[in-house]
Amino acid sequence: MNEAETYGLYTLANDAVYDQLVALLNSIEKNISPTIPICIIPYNDNMDLVNAEIISRPQVSLFTNRDALKLWDDFVNEVWVAHPKANAPKRERPGWYKGFVHRKFAAFQGDFDRFIFFDADSLAMKPVDDIFAHLDNYDLVFNDWEHKKRDDIPEIVIEDLARRVSQNPDDIYPQLHCDSFFGAKREAVNAEMLDRLKTFLIDEEGVHCVRDRCWWSTSGLFSVMTVREGFNIFNFTRSPNAQERTGNCADADPFVDIDGVLHNEEGLKPIHRIHYMNYSSANFARLCKGEDVGIRYQDTFLKYRFLNDPDKIPKELVEASAITKAMRKTDKAYKKVKRIIG
């Protein structure tokens, strides 16, 4: 690595994902480095638990560049208003409508010359020197399988995007990626580029390439942006080295635990991270209190959540009663109706 540059990790969090954040931080200290700088981008102002946690972690800081957060807030709000779904009835708005997941991209305006972003619902499983090294030759580095999705599964309409950027649809697929884990350099996406992208996304209706069901979803928008700008990307799942091609999703991929580190079942290849996508933060909070919530690899999560407090790991996990589950469903339905009406 270039010693003249600064290297660090980012994640996006608030108190709602506190248990997941602690587990991620512990996994980074254990499997990457106890001293690598980590910066937490605030999802919103609900940060009391997070602030208290980082006091005892000298390598962890809070992202304080409010101008960068506003840059991305303004950009995303302007872009999504131009999407056809913006005119749909309130009842069709997704749960993540008007959320702040996009603030993860403020990492591009952060202090690290080279950085890696981890979603908070992840655990680091091995060193990341290889990711930083690939930034010598690539603009962005990923490790996901978005490029394998076909038909109407991708978050963007491939044929529409291909037409708008004058490419063959078959050439678009290899460029697709997620936004839950990526390596990049500072200012790879900057204010000038966002202005240029607004012309494409809003004035030229490029945001229409994002499927209606993915309105306000940052991952589909990120792919549209990077394809439009012609980023040179490396994706480990497309590596010519088969040892670098692994799974990463807790709810889909089979892993083997070897001394607390998850490996791809086929070939026992170590993975960069496990991503607990599609599991709610509420379920992780319940898990940490001893409820069996059915999360795959939940024992692995608990190991890292309580890595520094092993005596606090629940002695046993007990499934919630049928009445409790029914009450939760009712409460969830009530909140959805309230969101639509309000």
C-alpha angles and dihedrals in degrees: 000000000000106000091203091066129073120237129198150141131250134198134174118233151142135180092285090070096037096127092049092047093053091049091050093049091049092049091051092051091047102041106024110025138311090223106041109120115253124192122196116212110210114240088200138328095289093104109124096114092042093052091050092049097053094052089082094044110073093185092057124082139172122248107243104173099119092176090061092050090050091048091059095038090055094043096050095044092051093047098048093048086062092056117102090235089066088080094053122110118275091250089067095056113116122238090252093055111137090005126144103234088120090069087084086079090065082084085083088067095043131109101262116096089207122022146170122214121213123189108234091241090069139089122215112232107179144008118293102212089116091058093051090046093055089059086074087074107019137056095218135015124205140174110200142100103239089120091066095061117105142180110019096337098094115087091237131057099248098200092050094050092044090054093049094050095037096243135128112260090234088060092054097060097066089054096057118109144158127245100223094093128016143144123222147147125259114272093011081133110034140169093269091054092049090054089052091047092051089060090054097039099041111020094036093035094237090148087070086078089075109089117248093244089057096052109143090014112133098204097064091043091050091056092049090051096049094044091050092050094045097237117188103232137185120205118190090212088064095045117133085227106083091203089068095054109091141141123255110180118105094205096050116023129072115234137180121218113226113179092331095312119109119229131191106263092228107070094352091258115174113242128221093228144341114235117208093201119166093029117109125237087233090062092051090052089051091047091055089054092054105270120137100228098169099249112158113242090012091148088059090050092050091050091059096036090059098029091125094036105040092162089065096060108116109262091220137002119235125192117237118255122260090250092054091049091050092050091051092052090050092049091049092051091048092052091049092052091046090052091051095047096040 
